[in-house]
Amino acid sequence: AAPEAVPEAAVPMFEPGFNPFLPVAARADDPGALEELPPTGPGSLGQFGRYSPVALVQHGRLVPGATEFAATLGGRLYLCVSEAELELLLARPAAFVDLREGASAPTPP
C-alpha cells in the first residue's frame, strides 16, 4: 500500500535562514534582583554573569549588562547593555553564546 499523503499544513515551514538546531533566544521578563537568582541551573545568570556577551564578542570588553535588556537562552539569563545589543543577541544567539556542555565565556583580548 502506498503511504498516505501528509497534509501541507502538517509540514512545518520555517523562515528562510532559520535553523531549528540552533539555540533560540527570547526577551526575558523582568528578572528582579540579580542577587535573588539561583546560583546555577535554570533561571541563573549565564556564563557571562552580569556582563554583556555582545559587548565582549564585538568589542573585547567586559561591560555590565542591565536587567531591562535581558534575554533567556538555554534556560539561563544573559544581560545586554542596550536595546540594540539585545536585538543582536535575539537575532543571532549562537554568534555570542556557546551553549555546549561545559563551555565557558571567552576571555577578553
N, C-alpha and C positions, 0 to 999 in steps of 0.2 A: 504494500500500500504506500502511496506517495505521502510524504509529510504534509501536514496541514500548513496552509499559508498563515503567516503571522500578520495580524492587522498592523497597518502602518503606524497607528497611534501607540502600539506596544513597543515600538523600536525607539530607544532613547536617541534624541537628536541633541547635539552639542553645538555650541557656537564655534565658528572656525578658530583654530588655535587653542581650543580648550583641551586640556589633557586631564582625564579623570583620575590619573595615577599620581598627579602632583598634589601637594597639600593645599587645602583651601583655608584661606584666612577670612575672618569675619570681624566686623566692627564690634567691639566689646561694649557691653553695658557698663555704666559707672562701677568700677571695681571697689570703690570706697577707699578706706585707708589701706595703704600697701602693707603696713605693719600687721594687719589682721588677715592677710592672705596666708594660705597654708605654706609651709616652708618648702615642700616638694610635692610632686604629683599634680593631678588635675587642679586647675584653678590657681596654681602658683605662678610666680614670675618665671619666664623662660630663661634660656641660657645666657641672655644678656643682662639679666637682673633689671635694674632700674634704668638701664641705658638703651638708647635707640639703636636697633640693628641697622637701620637705614643709614644713620649718620656714620656708624662705624664702617660699613661697607663702602659707602660713597666717598667719605671724607677722611677715613682713617682716624677718627676722633671719638672718644667716649663722651657722649653728650647725654645728660639725664633726660629721659622722656617724661611726658606728662600723662596723667590718667585720662584726661579728656581726649587724648589721641591714642587710645588703646585698641589693640586687636587681639583676638584669640586665634591660636594656631596650634594644632595638635594638643588641644586641651590646656595649653599654657597661655599666659598673658604677656604680650610684648608692647612696650611703650614707645611712641614716636614723639618727635619734637614739635611737629606741625601737622596740619591737615594735609599738606602736600606730601609729606613723608608717609603719613598713614595711607593715603591713596596709592602710593607706590608699593607699600607692603601688601595691601589688599590685592593689587593687580598682579604682583609677581612675588609671592612669598618665598618661593624656592631660591630666588636671587639673593635673599637676605638672611634666611634662617635655614640651617641644616637640621632636619628632624630625624636623622639616622640615630639609632640607639647609641648612647654614649658620646654623641657629638658635643663639642664644646664651642663656645664663641671664638671667632678668630681673634688673634692678638693684634692690637694696633701696630702699624708700621713704626 
